């Protein structure tokens, strides 16, 4: 099973390249499902097909190709509203005013979270060999993909697992059998939600299963955003396996006239961007594929297939490259449990360049902030008994040095 997530700045051709990749995979005999989590839902337009919330065969000529739009409103009504009603009842029973209880159970981002849950279900329940996901624009996608971890932490702080496991503890204190039953129902629902969040985090973090394709047009502003996106995705341990440079203008050769001059200048600018982008990605082991600008927008499986030929040639569309894992722990001094030991935690932060980095130790976690985006990294057990003594940034690798804290080292 493979999951390919396509994202990029709005208007760069993300939906088109995702659909073309799905067509190429289906032509190779694979069973493919394309899901759109983009609120714009232009996937049906790309395929020239009417799509709904259930997987629909795109064309009889490609029996393995199915597509669907994720209906987040229906998912909220089905999956979240019942749990929200249970929580409102519990809060009301604890004396919280109805209006306040209603506000406390509002969960921003729940629609996007449920959309991701549909992707996870497709990987487990469907007959698909590949699930291609047409995500929203970059900023929305970064928020979407960070939601499972953020909500998991929120849920654990609000309703810790040890409290959910204690049957009717709050209601039992009040001596109400009805409240015990309501608490049990809510606790069971919360536990299922926690399991789903854990499954989502595992799916997204599995570099052998889930990878991301960044789509861009070769322009300096877009390339700069792509670099920042790489950094943000790396902080969340999400894996980019390829970059697609879309709409590369043709080379006019020795043609004359204003149009040829414009094409030459535009092509020169694009080639400069592609060269810089290629050098960056080569250092990360991530391939860059370029696809030419077409006179018209490719619509329908046949035209999308032609675009796929231009994009992948005879290569396997699933082939890509992956950078090293986000975290690597090295021991640089000492042996065994000696207090003169030293450890270095390397964090791969592709695209960071000379960007500002801020580190903060918060209990058993290390908070890393890069370019305004923060990620808390759970420290390996051995480092939880150590102090941060130094940090160094070299070639997109942030190295943080630790030494044992004598007060807790042998505990």
C-alpha positions as CSV (number, residue, x, y, z in Angstrom):
1,X,0.0,0.0,0.0
2,X,1.2,3.5,-0.9
3,X,-0.2,6.9,-0.1
4,X,0.9,9.9,-2.3
5,X,-0.1,13.4,-1.0
6,X,0.1,16.2,-3.6
7,X,0.3,19.8,-2.5
8,X,1.6,23.1,-3.6
9,X,0.9,26.8,-3.9
10,X,-2.6,27.5,-5.2
11,X,-2.8,27.5,-9.0
12,X,0.4,25.6,-9.8
13,X,-1.4,22.5,-11.2
14,X,-1.4,20.3,-8.1
15,X,-4.8,18.7,-8.9
16,X,-3.8,18.1,-12.5
17,X,-0.5,16.4,-11.7
18,X,-2.1,14.3,-9.0
19,X,-4.8,13.2,-11.4
20,X,-2.2,12.5,-14.1
21,X,-0.1,10.4,-11.7
22,X,-3.3,8.4,-10.8
23,X,-3.9,7.7,-14.5
24,X,-0.4,6.5,-15.0
25,X,-0.6,4.2,-12.0
26,X,-4.0,2.8,-13.2
27,X,-2.6,2.2,-16.7
28,X,0.1,0.0,-15.1
29,X,-2.6,-2.2,-13.7
30,X,-2.8,-0.9,-10.2
31,X,-6.0,-0.3,-8.3
32,X,-5.9,3.4,-7.5
33,X,-8.2,5.7,-5.5
34,X,-7.9,9.5,-5.8
35,X,-9.3,11.5,-2.9
36,X,-9.7,15.3,-2.9
37,X,-9.4,17.0,0.5
38,X,-9.1,20.4,-1.3
39,X,-12.1,22.5,-0.4
40,X,-12.1,23.7,-4.0
41,X,-12.9,20.1,-5.2
42,X,-11.6,20.6,-8.8
43,X,-10.7,16.9,-9.1
44,X,-13.9,16.1,-10.9
45,X,-13.2,18.9,-13.4
46,X,-9.7,17.4,-14.1
47,X,-11.2,14.0,-14.8
48,X,-14.2,15.4,-16.6
49,X,-16.3,13.2,-14.3
50,X,-19.1,13.7,-11.7
51,X,-17.6,12.8,-8.4
52,X,-19.3,12.5,-5.0
53,X,-18.4,11.3,-1.5
54,X,-18.2,7.6,-2.5
55,X,-15.4,6.2,-4.8
56,X,-16.6,6.3,-8.4
57,X,-15.0,4.6,-11.5
58,X,-13.6,7.5,-13.6
59,X,-13.8,5.7,-16.9
60,X,-14.6,2.2,-18.2
61,X,-11.3,2.3,-20.2
62,X,-9.3,2.3,-16.9
63,X,-11.2,-0.1,-14.6
64,X,-8.7,0.3,-11.8
65,X,-9.1,4.1,-11.4
66,X,-11.6,5.5,-8.9
67,X,-12.0,8.9,-7.4
68,X,-14.0,10.8,-4.8
69,X,-14.4,14.1,-3.1
70,X,-14.2,14.0,0.7
71,X,-17.5,15.4,2.1
72,X,-16.3,16.9,5.3
73,X,-19.7,18.3,6.3
74,X,-21.2,14.8,6.2
75,X,-18.3,13.4,8.1
76,X,-18.8,15.9,10.9
77,X,-22.5,15.1,11.2
78,X,-21.7,11.4,11.3
79,X,-18.6,11.1,13.4
80,X,-18.1,14.2,15.5
81,X,-21.5,15.5,16.4
82,X,-22.6,12.4,18.4
83,X,-19.4,12.7,20.5
84,X,-19.9,16.4,20.9
85,X,-23.4,15.8,22.1
86,X,-22.2,13.3,24.7
87,X,-19.6,15.8,26.0
88,X,-22.2,18.6,26.2
89,X,-24.4,16.3,28.3
90,X,-21.5,15.5,30.6
91,X,-20.6,19.2,31.1
92,X,-24.2,20.1,31.6
93,X,-24.5,17.4,34.3
94,X,-21.4,18.9,36.0
95,X,-23.2,22.2,36.3
96,X,-21.8,24.0,33.2
97,X,-24.2,26.3,31.5
98,X,-25.6,25.1,28.2
99,X,-24.1,28.0,26.2
100,X,-20.7,27.5,27.8
101,X,-20.8,23.8,27.3
102,X,-21.7,24.3,23.6
103,X,-18.6,26.6,23.1
104,X,-16.3,24.3,25.0
105,X,-17.1,21.4,22.6
106,X,-16.3,23.3,19.5
107,X,-13.2,21.7,17.9
108,X,-11.6,24.0,15.3
109,X,-10.2,21.9,12.4
110,X,-12.3,18.8,13.0
111,X,-13.5,18.8,9.4
112,X,-9.9,18.6,8.1
113,X,-9.1,16.0,10.7
114,X,-12.0,13.8,9.6
115,X,-10.9,14.2,6.0
116,X,-7.6,12.7,6.9
117,X,-9.4,9.9,8.7
118,X,-11.1,9.1,5.4
119,X,-7.6,8.6,3.8
120,X,-6.6,6.3,6.6
121,X,-9.8,4.3,6.2
122,X,-9.2,3.9,2.5
123,X,-5.8,2.4,3.2
124,X,-7.3,-0.2,5.5
125,X,-10.8,-0.9,4.2
126,X,-10.5,-0.6,0.4
127,X,-9.0,-2.8,-2.3
128,X,-6.6,0.0,-3.3
129,X,-2.9,-0.5,-4.0
130,X,-2.3,3.3,-4.1
131,X,-4.3,6.2,-2.6
132,X,-3.5,9.5,-4.3
133,X,-4.6,12.5,-2.2
134,X,-5.2,15.9,-3.8
135,X,-4.6,18.2,-0.8
136,X,-5.4,21.9,-0.5
137,X,-2.8,24.7,-1.0
138,X,0.5,24.4,0.9
139,X,-0.5,26.4,4.0
140,X,-3.7,24.5,4.4
141,X,-1.9,21.2,3.9
142,X,0.7,22.0,6.5
143,X,-2.1,22.7,9.0
144,X,-3.9,19.6,7.9
145,X,-1.0,17.2,8.3
146,X,0.0,18.6,11.7
147,X,-3.5,18.2,13.1
148,X,-3.3,14.5,14.3
149,X,-0.3,15.2,16.5
150,X,-1.7,18.5,17.7
151,X,-5.1,17.0,18.5
152,X,-3.6,14.0,20.1
153,X,-1.7,16.2,22.5
154,X,-4.8,18.3,23.1
155,X,-6.9,15.2,23.8
156,X,-4.4,13.7,26.2
157,X,-4.1,16.9,28.2
158,X,-7.9,17.4,28.3
159,X,-8.9,13.7,28.9
160,X,-5.7,11.7,29.9
161,X,-5.8,8.0,29.1
162,X,-5.7,7.1,32.8
163,X,-8.8,9.1,33.5
164,X,-10.6,7.7,30.5
165,X,-9.8,4.2,31.9
166,X,-11.4,4.9,35.3
167,X,-15.1,3.9,34.9
168,X,-17.4,6.8,35.6
169,X,-14.9,8.4,38.1
170,X,-16.5,11.9,38.0
171,X,-20.1,10.7,37.8
172,X,-19.4,8.1,40.5
173,X,-18.5,10.8,42.9
174,X,-21.9,12.4,42.2
175,X,-23.6,9.1,42.9
176,X,-25.6,9.0,39.7
177,X,-25.9,5.8,37.8
178,X,-27.2,7.6,34.7
179,X,-24.2,9.9,34.8
180,X,-21.9,6.9,35.1
181,X,-23.4,5.5,31.9
182,X,-23.0,8.8,30.1
183,X,-19.4,9.1,31.2
184,X,-18.7,5.5,30.0
185,X,-20.2,6.3,26.6
186,X,-18.2,9.5,26.3
187,X,-15.0,7.9,27.6
188,X,-15.4,5.1,25.0
189,X,-15.8,7.6,22.2
190,X,-12.8,9.6,23.3
191,X,-10.7,6.4,23.4
192,X,-11.8,5.6,19.9
193,X,-10.9,9.1,18.8
194,X,-7.5,8.7,20.5
195,X,-6.9,5.4,18.6
196,X,-7.8,7.0,15.3
197,X,-5.4,9.9,15.9
198,X,-2.6,7.5,16.8
199,X,-3.3,5.6,13.6
200,X,-3.2,8.8,11.6
201,X,0.1,9.8,13.1
202,X,1.5,6.4,12.4
203,X,0.3,6.4,8.8
204,X,1.7,9.9,8.1
205,X,5.1,9.2,9.7
206,X,5.6,5.9,7.9
207,X,8.1,6.8,5.2
208,X,7.6,3.4,3.5
209,X,3.9,4.1,3.0
210,X,3.2,7.8,2.9
211,X,5.1,10.4,0.9
212,X,4.5,13.9,-0.3
213,X,5.0,15.3,-3.8
214,X,5.5,19.1,-3.9
215,X,4.2,20.8,-7.1
216,X,5.4,24.2,-8.1
217,X,5.9,26.4,-11.1
218,X,9.6,27.4,-11.6
219,X,9.3,30.9,-10.3
220,X,11.5,32.4,-7.5
221,X,8.6,33.3,-5.2
222,X,7.1,29.8,-5.5
223,X,10.5,28.1,-5.1
224,X,11.1,30.1,-2.0
225,X,7.8,28.9,-0.5
226,X,8.7,25.3,-1.5
227,X,11.9,25.6,0.5
228,X,10.0,26.8,3.6
229,X,7.5,24.0,3.1
230,X,10.3,21.4,3.0
231,X,11.5,22.7,6.4
232,X,8.1,22.7,7.9
233,X,7.3,19.2,6.7
234,X,10.6,17.9,8.0
235,X,9.9,19.4,11.5
236,X,6.7,17.3,11.5
237,X,8.5,14.2,10.3
238,X,6.6,14.1,7.0
239,X,8.5,12.8,4.1
240,X,8.9,14.4,0.6
241,X,9.9,12.0,-2.1
242,X,9.7,14.2,-5.1
243,X,9.2,17.7,-6.5
244,X,7.3,18.4,-9.7
245,X,8.1,21.6,-11.6
246,X,5.0,22.3,-13.8
247,X,4.5,24.6,-16.8
248,X,8.0,24.8,-18.1
249,X,7.8,27.0,-21.2
250,X,9.2,25.6,-24.5
251,X,12.5,26.7,-25.8
252,X,11.9,29.0,-28.9
253,X,15.3,28.2,-30.3
254,X,16.5,30.9,-32.8
255,X,13.0,32.2,-33.4
256,X,12.5,35.9,-33.9
257,X,9.9,38.4,-32.8
258,X,8.5,39.6,-29.5
259,X,6.9,36.3,-28.7
260,X,10.2,34.3,-29.2
261,X,12.1,36.9,-27.1
262,X,9.6,36.7,-24.3
263,X,9.8,32.9,-24.3
264,X,13.6,33.0,-24.3
265,X,13.7,35.3,-21.3
266,X,11.0,33.3,-19.5
267,X,12.8,30.0,-20.2
268,X,16.1,31.5,-18.9
269,X,14.5,32.6,-15.7
270,X,12.9,29.2,-15.2
271,X,16.1,27.3,-15.9
272,X,17.9,29.4,-13.3
273,X,15.3,28.5,-10.7
274,X,15.3,24.8,-11.8
275,X,19.1,24.7,-11.4
276,X,19.0,26.1,-7.9
277,X,16.1,23.8,-7.0
278,X,17.9,20.8,-8.4
279,X,21.0,21.5,-6.4
280,X,19.0,21.8,-3.2
281,X,17.0,18.6,-3.8
282,X,20.1,16.7,-5.0
283,X,21.7,17.3,-1.6
284,X,18.6,15.8,0.0
285,X,18.3,12.9,-2.4
286,X,14.9,14.0,-3.7
287,X,14.3,14.0,-7.5
288,X,12.9,17.0,-9.4
289,X,10.7,16.2,-12.4
290,X,9.8,18.9,-15.0
291,X,6.7,18.9,-17.2
292,X,6.2,21.3,-20.1
293,X,3.6,24.0,-20.3
294,X,0.7,22.9,-22.5
295,X,-1.4,25.1,-24.7
296,X,-4.6,24.0,-23.0
297,X,-5.4,22.6,-19.6
298,X,-5.4,18.8,-19.8
299,X,-8.9,17.5,-19.0
300,X,-10.0,13.9,-19.0
301,X,-8.1,10.6,-18.7
302,X,-6.6,10.6,-22.2
303,X,-5.1,14.1,-21.9
304,X,-4.0,13.4,-18.4
305,X,-2.3,10.3,-19.6
306,X,-0.3,12.4,-22.1
307,X,0.7,14.7,-19.3
308,X,1.8,11.7,-17.3
309,X,4.0,10.5,-20.2
310,X,5.7,13.9,-20.3
311,X,6.1,13.8,-16.5
312,X,7.3,10.3,-15.8
313,X,8.4,8.9,-19.2
314,X,8.9,5.2,-18.7
315,X,9.6,5.5,-15.0
316,X,7.5,4.1,-12.2
317,X,5.4,7.0,-10.8
318,X,5.9,5.5,-7.3
319,X,9.7,5.9,-7.5
320,X,11.2,8.8,-5.6
321,X,13.8,9.6,-3.1
322,X,13.7,10.1,0.6
323,X,16.0,12.2,2.8
324,X,17.5,10.8,5.9
325,X,15.2,10.5,9.0
326,X,14.5,13.6,10.9
327,X,16.2,12.5,14.1
328,X,19.5,10.7,14.6
329,X,21.2,10.2,18.0
330,X,24.9,9.8,18.3
331,X,27.2,9.2,21.3
332,X,30.3,11.3,21.0
333,X,32.0,10.8,24.4
334,X,32.1,8.4,27.4
335,X,31.0,4.8,27.8
336,X,28.3,3.0,29.7
337,X,26.7,5.2,32.4
338,X,29.7,7.4,32.9
339,X,28.8,11.0,33.8
340,X,31.4,12.3,31.3
341,X,29.2,11.0,28.4
342,X,28.1,13.3,25.6
343,X,25.4,12.8,23.1
344,X,24.4,14.7,19.9
345,X,20.9,14.7,18.5
346,X,20.9,15.5,14.8
347,X,17.7,17.1,13.3
348,X,17.5,17.1,9.6
349,X,15.9,20.4,8.6
350,X,16.1,20.7,4.8
351,X,15.9,24.1,3.3
352,X,16.7,25.9,6.5
353,X,19.7,27.7,5.1
354,X,20.7,30.6,7.4
355,X,17.2,30.7,9.0
356,X,16.7,31.6,12.6
357,X,16.4,28.7,14.9
358,X,15.1,28.8,18.5
359,X,15.5,25.9,21.0
360,X,13.7,25.4,24.3
361,X,13.7,22.5,26.7
362,X,10.2,21.7,27.9
363,X,10.2,18.8,30.3
364,X,11.0,15.6,28.2
365,X,10.6,17.5,24.9
366,X,12.7,19.8,22.9
367,X,10.8,22.7,21.2
368,X,12.3,23.7,17.9
369,X,11.1,26.8,16.2
370,X,12.2,27.5,12.6
371,X,10.8,30.4,10.5
372,X,7.8,30.9,12.9
373,X,6.9,27.2,12.9
374,X,7.3,25.2,16.1
375,X,7.6,21.4,16.6
376,X,8.1,19.7,19.9
377,X,10.3,16.7,19.6
378,X,10.0,13.9,22.2
379,X,13.5,13.2,23.5
380,X,14.8,9.7,23.6
381,X,14.9,8.3,27.2
382,X,18.6,8.8,27.7
383,X,18.4,12.5,26.8
384,X,15.6,13.2,29.3
385,X,18.3,12.9,32.0
386,X,20.6,15.3,30.2
387,X,21.1,19.0,29.8
388,X,21.4,20.8,26.5
389,X,25.0,22.2,26.4
390,X,25.4,23.4,22.8
391,X,23.8,23.6,19.3
392,X,25.2,24.0,15.8
393,X,23.6,24.4,12.4
394,X,25.6,23.0,9.4
395,X,24.3,22.1,6.0
396,X,20.7,21.8,6.9
397,X,21.5,19.6,10.0
398,X,20.8,21.1,13.4
399,X,23.0,19.3,16.0
400,X,22.1,19.6,19.7
401,X,24.7,18.4,22.2
402,X,23.6,16.9,25.6
403,X,25.5,16.0,28.7
404,X,24.2,14.1,31.8
405,X,22.5,16.0,34.6
406,X,24.3,14.6,37.6
407,X,21.2,15.1,39.8
408,X,19.0,12.7,37.8
409,X,21.5,10.7,35.6
410,X,21.5,7.5,37.6
411,X,17.8,7.5,38.4
